């Protein structure tokens, strides 16, 4: 009979073990692991992951994690992907002093308070909390002040949700956001878009004003007269060409013998 603890762990989900880490990384020593991909394994417990002290790049996306406690010891961690889990807080990441990029889209972060722990991470430049292409988000992203709150709380960020907010290229993204706001009345703090108005008065493009039937009739009569003159000129031209061809035909038939 299997131990009760192991059976319960298998029923609840997968736990990170040294064997799992070595199998996924190919390293014999946990401290030697620099890059680790653990996405989509059904993880519910990070177990001994905190022993990978040299880890710099970690992908934990697509699991069932509710807390990140063991990550607090990963001082060298620079890139972390915890998208599509069940996280309600990110507090352990406050100790990851070298963290530069964090993807936490698709979790249960309810408000800006859950991001306060990231404020001391001076090297954090990229943060993703929603991913429209993957249809991942967080409850806090539904707030109208979401974008402004994140920028105020984490002023060192250069990229939020894949859009550059500072540095080279940031003006383009700001222009796109302003344009979106102007096209969606009431969606932003700026002035509402002015409703489009016609350029000319109604009826401006009508062919003839009302009550101008006599003018139209006269124009039609003149057009018919001009058309008839064209037909007459065409007939006269054909007659002239026929006479010219007939006059030249004997000369064409003359032959000379040498």
Secondary structure, 3 states (H helix, E strand, C coil): CCCHHHHHHHHHCEECCHHHHHHHHCCCCHHHCCEEECCCCCEEECHHHHHCCCCCEEECCCCCCCCCHHHHHCCCCCEEECCCCCCCCCHHHHHCCCCCEEECCCCCCCCHHHHHHHCCCCCCCEEECCECCCCECCHHHHCCCHHHHHHHHCCCCCEECCEECCCCCHHHHHHHHHHHHHHCCCCCCCCCCCCCCCCCCCCCCCCCCCCCHHHHHHHHHHHHHHHHHHHHHHHHHHHHHHHHHHHHHHHHHCCCCC
